[in-house]
Amino acid sequence: MIHLYHCVDARSFRPLWVLEEMGLPYELTVLPFPPRVLAPEYKKVNPLGTIPLLLDGATRMTESAAIGHYLATRHGPSPLAVDVAEDDYGAFLNWTHFGEATLTFPQTLVLRYSLLEPEARRLPQVADAYAQWFLARLRAIEAALQGKEWLCAGRFTVADVSVGYALLLATTLKLHGGFGPRVAQYWERLQQREGYQRARVAQRRAAEQAGVKSDGAF
Ligand SMILES: N[C@@H](CCC(=O)N[C@@H](CS)C(=O)NCC(=O)O)C(=O)O
């Protein structure tokens, strides 16, 4: 059985969303955020203390975008993966990694320096600079969506999950006012997906069962 360790609305939402899109059976453990501090026993399972952690037999993964790709291929075939023989294979890999490396990374600096650090250690200048950095990178998404519903291959894929999570995080950080018109419509479209909505329900139920706050971890 696939086992996913998750915190509410954290990057582990990517694999949760993929699991629900694919209808795969899985076990979900929701931890309080940050687990490193609030669930220290978790470090026995994942010494990094980070989420996600996905266990699947002998497979052990801690990178959210890679896990989505893994699930759609190892547990496929699935339209969520783009095959190497398809024209958009390179675009698929690029957007899947762009979602994490280019779009989520700057937001973690915003999160840390505007919310997570104790007040005295907050750095508004860093938070503002990386918020602008993030919004500027969204221009690539705005351009890619011209005349398209999804980022590549003419269908919804793991690349949309990866970028879609970055838009969810932006909403949590109240950066969504800076979305361009195509990004704003894309974000609406993503939230209408049944897989997204099922993942929201699964997250809330598992958080409630674990006694973890379910209305946003941060
Ligand atoms: N690149 C990794 C990052 C994993 C990561 O840093 N996750 C954050 C939550 S979104 C975390 O666990 N933070 C808690 C900590 O650093 O203690 C991924 O995409 O999964």
The ligand as an ORCA input file, in Angstrom:
! r2SCAN-3c Opt
* xyz 0 1
  N      11.728     20.179     -2.774
  C      10.984     19.462     -1.773
  C      10.827     20.352     -0.543
  C      10.263     19.643      0.673
  C      10.036     20.628      1.801
  O      10.931     21.430      2.141
  N       8.824     20.631      2.388
  C       8.494     21.607      3.401
  C       6.979     21.838      3.462
  S       6.230     22.484      2.062
  C       8.845     21.110      4.785
  O       8.745     19.933      5.053
  N       9.229     22.038      5.677
  C       9.435     21.730      7.058
  C      10.865     21.907      7.494
  O      11.694     22.306      6.675
  O      11.116     21.622      8.656
  C       9.628     19.035     -2.377
  O       9.252     19.521     -3.432
  O       8.947     18.181     -1.809
*
